């Protein structure tokens, strides 16, 4: 398996992403209802996962370019 294909399989939970961005999981749930934020996958009933590559892509798209 290539490094790229391994990375595309890495997943995060809502809690993982909330911790990464220092926000509440509740905020991420509200964003999903409003179609805001990175792409996510519904796994089974009520289980949400985010691909790391989708999270990083979303972060890159949100950069302001200001240092």
C-alpha positions in Angstrom: 0.0 0.0 0.0 1.4 3.4 -0.9 1.8 6.2 1.5 -0.9 8.2 -0.3 -3.5 5.4 -0.1 -2.7 4.9 3.6 -3.3 8.5 4.2 -6.6 8.5 2.3 -7.9 5.8 4.7 -7.0 7.6 7.9 -10.2 8.7 9.6 -11.1 11.0 12.5 -14.1 11.1 14.8 -16.0 14.2 15.6 -14.2 14.3 18.9 -10.8 14.0 17.2 -11.6 16.9 14.9 -13.1 19.0 17.7 -9.9 18.5 19.7 -7.8 19.4 16.6 -9.6 22.6 16.1 -10.2 23.3 19.8 -14.0 23.6 19.4 -16.9 21.6 20.6 -18.3 18.5 18.9 -21.7 20.2 19.2 -20.4 23.0 16.8 -19.3 20.4 14.3 -22.7 18.7 14.5 -24.4 22.1 13.8 -22.1 22.7 10.9 -23.0 19.3 9.4 -26.7 20.2 9.5 -25.9 23.5 7.8 -23.5 21.9 5.2 -20.5 23.7 6.6 -17.0 22.3 7.2 -15.1 19.3 5.7 -16.8 16.4 4.0 -17.8 13.6 6.3 -18.9 10.0 6.0 -21.8 8.4 7.8 -20.7 4.9 9.0 -23.7 3.0 10.3 -26.4 4.6 12.3 -25.1 7.8 13.9 -21.4 7.3 13.4 -19.6 10.1 11.6 -16.1 10.0 10.4 -13.9 12.5 8.6 -11.1 11.5 6.2 -7.9 13.2 7.3 -7.3 14.3 3.6 -10.7 16.0 3.5 -10.0 17.8 6.8 -6.6 19.0 5.5 -8.1 20.1 2.2 -10.7 22.1 4.1 -8.1 23.7 6.2 -6.0 24.6 3.2 -9.1 26.2 1.5 -9.7 28.3 4.6 -6.2 29.8 4.8 -6.3 33.6 4.6 -2.8 34.0 3.4 -2.0 36.5 6.1 1.0 35.9 8.4 
